[in-house]
Amino acid sequence: MTPLLEKLGLRALHRVDPEAAHGLAIRALRAGLAPAPGPQTSARLHITLAGLDLPNPVGLAAGFDKNATAIAPLSRAGFGFVEVGAATPLPQPGNPRPRLFRLTEDRAAINRFGFNNEGMEAICARLSRRGAGVPVGLNLGANKTSQDRAADFARVMTAARNHVDFATVNVSSPNTEKLRDLQGKAALSALLEGVMDVRGATPVFLKIAPDLSEAEIEDVAEVAQNSGVAAIIATNTTLDRTGLASAHAGEAGGLSGAPLFDRSTRVLARLAGLTDIPLIGVGGVSDAQTAYAKICAGASALQLYTALVFGGLGLVREITTGLDALLARDGFASVAEAVGSKREDWL
């Protein structure tokens, strides 16, 4: 697909309901109507993260392909790694519609999906059939009605462990009531212990919220270090609404996109000073400059989602190409050399 065609396609999608547009985008991917350049790589861009070889550090965040129905085309879209899900033990419809809002003026989105997905059995069956490609991981979730949400994470881990390259414990979504309570020190320690006991050889990542206090960030770092977590994803969406211009600014749910960049990057930089666990920077990455800033703040890799709503999948190649150029400009021979080089700027 040419850049012009993708631009026209995005313009058409922005004329329809955001959740319907997302469904159409997934269908277009499965039909081959999307850029498929394969992952760009170079000596500078290649990284090793949690034992995984990534051709480049730019990944797809969970939530885009909730049910793992478009793994093959997404693996060819230029990403260095892909995360699907979240998956819960049982299928669930999520929250009532409308539950996704496009904040065009703010280059942002608000969602309150509530872990809508087809359940771990259907999702893991698709993961088991995936072919070769970039590393693929699964975001683990808990059912809204579950009496033991910590056990739900271990159940999904057990089902997925032989079919994924990594798994992410997601206790940071604001859209399932009291889920974020599992980020507390004692609760998180117990939850991670249960997941680690059944993970097999699969690396486990932890995804945290951007709205944690300094003390909570310190607790998360300590628990993650003690639990053997292989990477921390910083961060999920925020409940903060400061400075938004869109008419949808007051909608309930998690805010993602450009307004999240500063908040999430500050959390990232703080974590980088508390732990030597590799960090994955998420929140407001929209071009090569913001990607590079996350790396210099302490991220070893990145993930995108909301920026794709406004820039399309062609943005992935733009970011990797630009990131390679920025690393070369500043004399870095690799992403690893640049990690944390300007962390102090965010403290």
MARTOR-723198 format. One record per atom (N, C-alpha, C): x, y, z. Coordinates in steps of 0.05 Angstrom, whole numbers, plus 5000, padded with zeros to 4 digits. Layout:
XYZ
...
# end
This chain:
501749765000
500050005000
501850255000
501150444982
502750694981
501950875004
503751065011
503051255032
500451415026
499951475001
497551624994
495051464999
495151204991
492851034996
492350995025
494450965041
494050935070
492851195082
493751425072
492751675082
489751695076
488951625052
486151635044
484551435061
485751195066
484351005083
483851105111
485951235122
485651345149
483451555150
483451725130
481351935129
478551815128
478251595113
475651465112
474951335139
476851215152
476351085178
475551295199
476651535198
476051735217
473251855214
471851765193
469151865189
467051675202
468051455213
466151265225
466851235255
465051105270
465351055298
468150925303
469551015324
472350915328
472550615332
470650495346
470850205349
470250055323
468350155308
467750045282
470150075263
471450305265
473850355249
476150165256
476350105281
478449915290
477849645278
475349555279
474649305267
475249295237
474649515223
475249525195
478249515190
479849635207
482749635204
483849345207
482749195226
483548915230
482848755205
480448795194
479648655169
481448725146
482248985144
484049065122
486748925125
487648905149
490248765154
490048475144
487948345152
487648055145
487248025115
486248225102
485948215072
488348295057
490448365071
492948445058
493048735049
491148905059
490949175050
492449365070
494949305075
496449465094
499449435086
501149635094
503949615089
505149355101
506849225086
508148975095
511048975087
512549165097
515449185089
517148985104
516048865125
517748705142
519248885162
520248765183
521648935203
524349045193
524549305195
527149425188
529149365210
531649315202
533649265222
536349365213
538149395232
540949475227
542549405252
545149435250
546749375274
546049555297
545149805290
544349995311
541649925323
539849835307
537049785316
536649515330
538249315323
537849055334
538349055364
536548935379
536948915408
536248635418
537348565441
536548325455
535148405481
532748315484
531048385507
529948135520
530548095545
529547855559
530147605544
532547595531
533247355516
532047335489
530447535481
529247535455
530747705435
531247605411
532547765390
530447925376
530648195377
528848375364
530248515342
529148515317
530448655295
530648955299
528649065314
528649345321
527049375347
527349595361
526049615388
523249725387
521949745364
519249865362
517149645361
515649615382
513649405383
510749505382
508949325378
506049385379
504949325407
503649515419
502549475446
500049305445
499449175467
496949025469
494549195466
492349075458
489849225454
489149265425
491049275408
490449305379
489349055368
490648825372
489748565363
488948405387
486648465398
485848345423
485548035421
484547945399
483947655396
485947505379
488247625374
490347485359
489447395331
487847555318
486847475291
488447585268
490447765274
491947895252
494947875258
495847665271
498647645278
500547655254
499847495233
501647485210
502047755196
499947895189
500448155176
501748355195
501148355220
502448535239
505448475242
506148215240
508948145241
510548235217
509048295195
510348395171
510148705168
509048835188
508449125185
510849295193
513049175202
515449325209
516149325238
514349215255
514949205284
517149015290
518649065311
520648885321
519548665338
517148705349
515748505365
512848595367
511048405373
508148455374
507048335399
505248485412
503848385435
500848385430
499548165434
496648135429
495148115456
492448105455
490948085479
489948365488
488948385512
489148205534
487147975532
488147745543
486447505544
485647445573
483147375577
482147295603
481446995602
481246855624
480546575623
477946515608
475846665614
473346635600
472846865581
471346815559
470647035541
468947235557
469247495550
467447695562
467047925542
464648045543
463948255524
465248525530
466148565554
467148825561
464949015569
465649265570
463749475579
461849555556
459549675563
457649755542
458849965523
457949965498
458750165479
456950415483
458050655475
460750705464
462850685486
465250585479
467350545498
470050615487
470150735463
472650825451
472051105439
473751295445
473351575436
475951685425
475651795401
477951905387
478152205394
480452285405
480852565412
482752695392
481752765369
483452845347
485053095353
483753285367
485253535373
487653485391
487453275407
489653215426
491452985417
490952875393
492352645383
492352425404
489952365414
489652185436
487152015433
486751835452
484351675453
483651615482
481151565487
480251465513
478751205508
479451005523
477950755520
477050655548
474850515548
473950375572
472850095564
474449955548
473649695537
472949495559
474649475579
474149275600
474848995593
477148965580
478148695573
476148535556
474948655536
473248495518
475048315501
474448055501
476047865486
474547595484
475547425467
474247175462
475146945481
476847015500
477646815520
480246675512
481546565532
484246455528
484346215509
482246055509
482345815492
482445895463
480746075454
480646155427
483246305419
484146475437
486546635431
489046465430
489246275449
491646105450
491645905426
489245825417
489145655393
490345795369
489646055366
490846215344
493846245347
494646305372
497546335377
499046075370
497845855375
499145595370
499645545341
498045675324
498245635295
499845845280
500946035295
502446255282
505046145270
505846265248
508246185235
510646335246
512946305233
515346445241
515046735236
516546895252
516347185249
517647315273
517047565277
518147715300
516947595326
518247635349
517147535374
514347635380
512647465390
509847525396
509347455425
508047645439
507347605467
504347635471
503447545495
500647565502
500347725528
498447915528
497748065551
495747905567
496347855593
494647695610
492647875625
490147785627
488147935641
486547765660
484747895675
482947755693
480047815686
478347625690
475547665685
474347855706
472448025696
471148225713
469748095737
468447865732
466847735752
468447525769
470947505764
472547305778
472647355808
472647135824
472947155852
475847155861
477647075842
480447065848
482047155823
482347415821
483547525797
486447445794
487847425816
490647345815
490947065803
489046885809
489046615798
488446625768
486846815759
486246845731
488846885714
490647055724
493147105710
494746845706
494846685727
496346425726
494946235707
492246235706
490846065687
491446135658
491446385652
492046465624
494946405618
496746445637
499546385633
499946095627
498645915641
498845635637
497845555609
495745675600
494645615573
496445715551
497845945556
499346075534
502246005533
503445905554
506345895557
507845755535
506545555522
507945415500
507545545473
506045765472
505245875446
506246165443
507546285462
508446565461
511346585468
512446815460
515346875466
515647025492
513447155500
513447295526
510547325535
510047385560
507347435570
507547675589
505447845588
505348085604
503148075624
503848115649
501948135671
500848425671
498348455665
497048715663
495248775687
496348915707
494848985730
494349295730
494649415706
494549705705
492349825688
490549655678
488249765663
486349905683
485450145676
483550275694
480650195689
480150015671
477449955662
476149705673
477549565691
476449345706
476549425735
474249445748
474049545775
476049405794
477549565808
479449475829
481849315818
482149295792
484449145781
487049275790
487149545790
489649685797
490349645826
488549545842
489149475870
491349265871
491549105850
493548885849
496348985846
496649255842
499349365840
500549415868
498949385889
499949415916
502149205922
503949265940
506349105943
505748805950
504048765970
503448485978
501848335956
499848475945
498148345925
499748285900
501448465892
503048425867
505048205871
506248185895
508247975900
506847695898
504547675909
503047415909
502247345880
501247545866
500347495839
502647405821
504847545823
507147475806
508347205814
508247135839
509246875847
507546655834
504946695833
503146495820
503746465791
504246695777
504746685748
507546565743
509546635759
512246535755
512346235759
510646135777
510645845783
509845675759
508245795741
507145645719
508145735691
510045925691
510846045665
512545865648
513645645659
515545495644
518045655638
518845665613
521145825605
520446095593
517946165594
516946415582
517646655598
518946855587
519547105601
516947245609
516747355633
514447495642
515047795645
513347965632
513548245634
511348345653
511748585664
509748715682
509048985671
506449035666
505549295656
504349455679
505349705683
504449865705
503050115696
501650245714
500150495709
502050735711
501250955698
502851205700
502051375723
500051295738
498951465759
499951375787
502151235789
503251145814
504751365828
504651365855
506251555871
509151465870
510851635881
513751575882
514151315899
512751295921
513051065938
512050815924
509850835909
508750605895
510650515873
511950705859
513850635839
516150475851
517050565875
519250425889
518350145896
515950115905
514849845913
514749665888
513849765866
513649615841
516449515833
518349695834
521049625826
522149405844
521649425870
522649225888
521348955884
518748955880
517248705876
518048575849
518348735829
519048625803
521848505804
523648635817
526448535820
526448265835
524948255857
524948015873
523447785860
521647845842
519947645830
521147515805
523247635794
524547535770
523147615745
521747845746
520547955721
522648025701
522147965676
524248005655
524248285643
522048425646
521848705635
519448835648
519549105650
517249255659
516349445636
513749435631
512649605610
511449855624
512550085618
511750335630
511050535609
508450595605
506250535623
503750475607
501650395622
498950375611
497750655609
495050665605
493650915602
493351065629
492651315627
492451485651
489551575656
488851635681
486351755688
486452055688
488752165685
489152455685
487952585659
486852825661
485652955638
486753235635
489053295646
490153565646
490653655618
489653895611
490454035586
489153935561
487053765562
485853665538
483953865526
483753855499
482054055484
479553925473
479553665470
477353525456
474753525472
472553515458
469953505470
469553235485
471153035479
470952775493
472752755517
473952975525
475952965547
474752865573
472152895578
470952815603
470052535604
470352385582
469452105582
471151935602
469751745614
471151565633
472851365617
475051285630
476751085617
479651175618
481351025604
484151075604
484951245580
486551455585
487451635564
490151535553
490351525527
492951455514
493551655492
495951645482
496751825461
498652045470
498852255454
500852465458
500752585486
498452645499
498452765525
499652605547
500052345542
501152165562
504252165562
505452285541
508352255537
509952335562
509552585571
511152675593
510852515619
508352465626
507752315650
509052035649
508551885627
509651615625
512651615624
513851815612
516751815609
518051885636
516752045652
517852095679
517751845696
515651685694
515451435709
517651245699
518051235673
520151075661
522951145672
523551405672
526151505681
526551435711
524451465726
524551405755
525151115759
523750935745
524250655747
527150575739
528150715718
530850645708
532950695730
532350875749
534250915770
533850735794
531750575794
531150395816
531650105811
531950025785
532249745778
533949715753
535149485750
536549425726
534949245707
532449205714
530649055696
530149225671
530349095647
529849245622
527049375622
526849615611
524249755611
523349795582
520749775578
519449825552
517750075555
518450275539
517050535542
514550545524
512350615537
509750645522
508450895532
507151035514
505651265522
506551515506
505051585485
505651825470
507951805450
508851565444
510851535423
509451575396
510251785382
508751855357
510651905333
513251925338
515151965317
517951875326
519951915309
522651825317
523751975341
523052235343
524052395365
522952305392
520352245393
519252155419
520251875425
520651705405
521751445409
524551455421
526151635409
528951675418
528951785446
527151965453
527052075480
526451865500
524651675494
524051455512
526551285517
528051225496
530551075499
532551225517
532851475511
534851635527
533951665556
531351635561
530351655588
530651385603
531151175589
531650915602
530350675589
528950705567
527550475555
529450325536
529350065538
530849895519
529249835494
526549855496
524749815473
522349985477
520549995457
518250165457
515850015447
513450125452
511050025440
509250255431
507850205409
505950395397
503150285398
501250465397
498450395392
496950635382
496350835400
494651055392
495751215369
498351245367
499551405345
498851285318
498351015318
497650885292
494850975283
493151055301
490451155294
490751395276
492751565282
493051815267
495151795245
497051615248
499251595228
499251355211
497651155218
497550905203
500050735207
500050495196
502250305200
504750395186
504550575167
506950685154
508650835174
507450915197
508951055218
511150875230
510750615230
512750435242
515350465227
515350455201
517850475186
519050765189
517350965190
518351235194
519851255220
518751135241
520051145267
522750995267
522750745257
525150595257
527350725240
526650825217
528550965200
529651215214
527851375225
528751615239
530351555264
529651345278
531151265303
533951185296
534251035274
536950955265
538651195259
537451395246
538851635239
539651795264
537851815284
538451965308
540651825324
540651565326
542851425339
545451475326
545451465299
547951515284
548951805288
547051995288
547752275292
549252325318
548252185339
549452235365
551752045372
552551885352
554951715356
554451465371
551951375373
551351115386
551550885366
552950675373
553150445356
550850255359
549250295379
546950125384
544850265402
542450155402
540350255420
541350225449
542550005455
543449945482
545350165493
547050275475
548850495484
547350745492
545050795479
543551035484
541651025508
541050775517
539050745538
539950895564
538151075573
538651225597
540651455595
541551515571
543651715568
542751995576
540052045577
539052315585
536952275606
537152075623
535152015643
534852255662
536952385669
536852605688
535052835679
534652855653
532853065642
529953035651
529252795659
526452725666
525952705696
527852765712
527552735741
527053005754
# end
